[in-house]
Amino acid sequence: MANRHSRNSSESNVLSASCPSRAALELVSSKWSLMIVPVLASGPVRNNELLRRIEGISQKMLTQTLRELERNGLVERIDYQTVPPHVEYRLTTLGSSLSKVLSAVDRWAEEYHPKLSEARQKFDKA
């Protein structure tokens, strides 16, 4: 039987508990990663702009998530070494490839959230 992950079929199977791809899936499926990556898709963004555009994220969570995305090669931190400090974040090539996938997820959530809400209400009444 062929593995559904044919590129690295001998190593990658996200359904396997021991597969390292699970860590990648966990990283990119975090609530804040799902919001930060699409914002950065349009180009470099400063910290305060990210805080303004992503409602509900705290400075602490933004910093932690950006560091994790940077650690994993998805985001690049650009420090212009100026006074006052000027730092921007942008997607790497790897991050851009993820952004393309996440934009489809965003569109799906925006389109189908009413159906999800309707299903929840129906379920809760039963």
C-alpha positions as CSV (number, residue, x, y, z in Angstrom):
1,M,0.0,0.0,0.0
2,A,1.4,3.4,-1.0
3,N,2.0,6.0,1.6
4,R,0.1,9.2,1.1
5,H,3.3,11.2,1.6
6,S,5.1,9.9,-1.5
7,R,8.0,12.4,-1.4
8,N,9.5,10.9,1.7
9,S,7.4,7.8,2.0
10,S,10.1,6.0,4.1
11,E,10.2,8.7,6.6
12,S,7.2,11.0,6.6
13,N,3.7,10.0,7.8
14,V,2.0,12.6,9.9
15,L,-0.4,9.9,11.2
16,S,2.5,8.1,12.8
17,A,3.1,9.2,16.5
18,S,6.8,8.9,16.0
19,C,7.0,11.0,12.8
20,P,8.9,14.3,13.0
21,S,6.4,15.9,10.6
22,R,4.0,16.1,13.6
23,A,6.2,18.8,15.1
24,A,5.9,20.8,11.8
25,L,2.1,20.3,11.8
26,E,1.9,21.5,15.4
27,L,3.9,24.6,14.7
28,V,1.9,25.7,11.7
29,S,-1.4,24.9,13.1
30,S,-1.1,27.0,16.2
31,K,-3.7,29.7,16.6
32,W,-1.2,32.6,16.3
33,S,0.9,31.1,13.6
34,L,-2.2,30.7,11.5
35,M,-2.7,34.5,11.8
36,I,0.8,35.8,11.7
37,V,2.0,34.1,8.6
38,P,-0.8,35.5,6.3
39,V,-0.2,39.0,7.6
40,L,3.5,38.7,6.7
41,A,2.6,37.4,3.3
42,S,2.2,41.0,2.0
43,G,5.7,42.0,3.0
44,P,7.8,43.1,6.0
45,V,5.8,44.2,9.0
46,R,6.9,45.8,12.3
47,N,5.9,44.5,15.7
48,N,3.4,47.2,16.5
49,E,1.7,46.7,13.1
50,L,1.3,43.0,13.8
51,L,-0.3,43.9,17.2
52,R,-2.7,46.2,15.5
53,R,-3.7,43.8,12.8
54,I,-4.0,40.7,14.8
55,E,-6.7,41.5,17.4
56,G,-6.4,39.7,20.7
57,I,-2.8,38.7,20.6
58,S,-0.6,39.8,23.5
59,Q,2.9,41.1,23.1
60,K,4.2,38.1,24.9
61,M,2.4,35.6,22.6
62,L,3.4,37.6,19.5
63,T,7.1,37.6,20.5
64,Q,7.0,33.8,21.4
65,T,5.3,32.9,18.2
66,L,7.6,35.0,16.0
67,R,10.7,33.5,17.7
68,E,9.3,30.0,17.1
69,L,8.6,30.8,13.5
70,E,12.0,32.3,13.1
71,R,13.7,29.3,14.8
72,N,12.0,27.0,12.3
73,G,13.0,29.0,9.2
74,L,9.6,30.5,8.4
75,V,10.2,34.1,9.4
76,E,13.2,36.4,9.3
77,R,13.8,39.1,11.8
78,I,15.4,42.2,10.3
79,D,17.0,44.6,12.7
80,Y,18.1,47.8,11.1
81,Q,20.4,48.7,14.0
82,T,18.9,52.2,14.4
83,V,18.0,54.5,17.2
84,P,15.2,54.3,17.9
85,P,15.1,50.6,17.1
86,H,13.5,49.6,13.8
87,V,12.8,45.8,13.5
88,E,10.7,44.2,10.9
89,Y,9.6,40.6,10.3
90,R,9.1,38.9,6.9
91,L,8.5,35.5,5.6
92,T,11.3,33.4,4.2
93,T,10.9,31.4,1.1
94,L,9.8,28.5,3.2
95,G,7.3,30.8,5.1
96,S,5.9,32.0,1.8
97,S,5.2,28.4,0.7
98,L,3.3,27.9,3.9
99,S,1.4,31.2,3.4
100,K,0.0,29.9,0.1
101,V,-1.5,27.0,1.9
102,L,-2.8,29.0,4.9
103,S,-4.6,31.5,2.7
104,A,-6.9,28.7,1.5
105,V,-7.6,27.8,5.1
106,D,-8.4,31.4,5.9
107,R,-10.8,31.6,3.0
108,W,-12.5,28.4,4.1
109,A,-12.9,29.6,7.6
110,E,-14.4,33.0,6.4
111,E,-16.8,31.2,4.1
112,Y,-18.0,28.4,6.3
113,H,-18.0,29.8,9.8
114,P,-21.8,30.4,9.6
115,K,-22.3,26.7,8.8
116,L,-20.1,25.7,11.7
117,S,-22.1,27.9,14.1
118,E,-25.3,26.5,12.8
119,A,-24.1,22.9,13.3
120,R,-23.0,23.8,16.9
121,Q,-26.4,25.3,17.7
122,K,-28.1,22.3,16.2
123,F,-25.9,19.8,18.1
124,D,-26.3,21.8,21.4
125,K,-30.1,21.7,21.2
126,A,-30.1,17.9,20.8
